[in-house]
Amino acid sequence: MTKVAFIGLGRMGHGMAGRYLDNGFEVAVWNRSKAKADDLIARGARWAASPADAAAGADAIVTMVADDEASRTVWIGKDGAAATAKAGALAIECSTVSYRHALDLARELRQRGLVYIDSPVTGLPDAAASGKLTLLVGAEAVDLERARPYLAPLSATIRHFGAVGSGTVYKLINNLMGAIQIAGVAEGLAIAEQAGLDMKLVLEAIETGVAASPQVIRHSRRMVARNFAGASFTSALRHKDAAYAVALAESLLAESPLVGRAAVQAYARAKAYAPDDDEGKMIEIVSRPKGTKA
Ligand code: NAP
């Protein structure tokens, strides 16, 4: 049986790990807090005492953790996966990390004999649990071919952008554009609310107008209803992605990205307000009427 180590069982990783079990892989799992693994263990996963324990003997190691720091910890920290991974094993990083980190980690893991693929994803936790993510891959073509059997349980949609790091570049611009849109929607709706417009009509106009994108439509409905049940993407994660994207922009562009920087600032406020709540809660900050205190 083909062995996969899955590391990071948060909102996204938990469902993704389950996909390997559903598809007949032998799966070892590790998460910083063990409770999130309980039902996966009941479904047949082996609980590993550390990322290193999970990676021992695995043909592919897949990680889905919060950020650069978490990624560094689980791959090359003490008891990290790289310590035991066998030569030639696939190292598939699905977390959204910075471009710099993706390149540094790829170099480090290659030196240790692993085959690194960056494969950040788009799609919400329900897509992760049902194998309907979109995978944004940066890899040598030959490495991607080897990785396909390990990517297939996660998705049928693989967008191969080029060499290692290119999947991360696309993911970061995607999420920066999303951050700008969502922060803009919050401000637009807040103005309309305070001006006393009929918000049902505003929503209808947005949904059929030229400013709409799937992102705008989804968030405007939730913001107007103040319905943030089941946070799927948090303000802390959105802030992280926008900040990584702006850092990349600043390494490539002569002009500092003004709009991107504004989105980072907007999400820094949302993160300070409620880091682990849904990113759409931005509306609660910006809709406070003039003259009222925070
Ligand atoms: P999450 O629910 O907050 O899970 C974060 C995971 O990272 C948890 O397993 C957490 O462990 C682990 N972690 C955090 N810091 C760590 C550290 N220092 N050492 C070891 N493990 C650490 O986040 P998520 O929504 O699943 O997102 C995971 C990744 O997917 C992020 O990079 C995010 O940007 C990306 N993403 C998310 C979505 C989405 O809709 N949610 C969509 C696309 C991409 P604990 O369980 O112990 O806290």
Residues whose N, C-alpha, C, O or C-beta is under 5 A from the ligand:
A	BS01	NAP	G8 L9 G10 R11 M12 G13 N31 R32 S33 M64 V65 A66 D67 E69 A70 T73 S95 T96 V121 T122 G123 L124 P125 S232 F233 L237
